[in-house]
């Protein structure tokens, strides 16, 4: 068992418009993203199933060619290997869950996030 406090997890600047904090367990990664309005995460895919919950704000996702807007209190499930992009329509606080663990982040192979 381990207790985490978000305010004690180092906030990692990805771009001028995007920061993240994340925690990895044995089989999942939990990430907190802060996106400023206009932030765009280019299309990418990964082996991980992803559940993306918007806490505040709104994100426009394009998943396998389908566009959907996810607002505060809503969660989008993105299947493994699905091409997807995201754009912040407002300043947004989002909580994402990934399974399996995001080994690409741990190993520094996340250039798609850095623009």
N, C-alpha and C positions, 0 to 999 in steps of 0.2 A: 504494500500500500504506500502511496505517496501523495501528498497534498501539494497542489500548485496554486500560486497566486499570480494572476495575469500581470498585475503591476510590477511583479518581481522578475518577470521574464523579459529579457532584453528585447527591445523593439529594434528590428532590423530594417534599415532603410533599403528599399529595393530600387525605387526611382524617386524623383521629386514628388510624385503623386501617389506612391504606394509604399506602405510599410507592412511588416508582418511580425507576429510572434507565434511560435509553435511549440508543441509538446509531442513527442513520439513515445508510444508505449511499445509493447512487443509486436502488436499487429495493426495498430492504427496510428494516424497522425491527426492531431487536432490543431487547427490554425486559426488565428485571429488576424484578419486583414483590415487595414484602414486605407480606403481609397478616396482620394479627393475627386470632386466632380471633374469629368473629362478623362480620368485615368482609363487607359485601354490596355487590356492584356490580350496579346495577339493569339490567334488560333493555335492550339496545341492539343496533344492527346497524351495519355499516359495509361499505364496498366491499372491504375487505382480507380476503384469506384469512389465517387465523390458526392457528398451531401453538402450543399451550400445554403446556409441560412442567413438571411439579411436581418440584422438586429435593428439598424437604423439606416435610412436612405433607400436607394433603389439601384439595381444592376440590370443592364440589358445583356442577356446571354444569347449567343448564337451557337446552338448545339446541333451538329450534323445538318446544318443548313436551315434549321428551324429557330426562329427568334421568339424569345419569351422575356418578359420583364418580371423581375422578382423584387417584391417590396418588403418592407419591414414586417416581420412575423411570418414570412413565407420561406419554404425550403424547396430547393430544386435538387433532384437526384440526377447525376450525370453518370451513365454507365461507363465501365472501363473501355478504353480505346476509342471513345467518342471524341471527335474533333470539336473543340469549343473555344469561344472567346468571350470576354466580358468587358463591358464598358460601364463606368460609374455615371449614372444620370444625375446623381446628387452626391454630396459627401456621404460615404457609406462605411459602416462598421459591419463586417460579415464574419461569420464563424463557419469554417469548413471542416468536415471530417473526411479522411481518406483511409481506405483500406486496400492493399496492405500499406505499411509504413512508406512515407515519401523518401526513399533512399536517395533519389536524385537531389533532393534538397540537402540532405546530410552530406552527400559527396560533392556538392557544389555544381551539379549539372542542371541548373535552372536558369540558363541564359534567356529563355523565352520570356521570363518575367521581367527581365532587366532592360527590355526594349532594344 
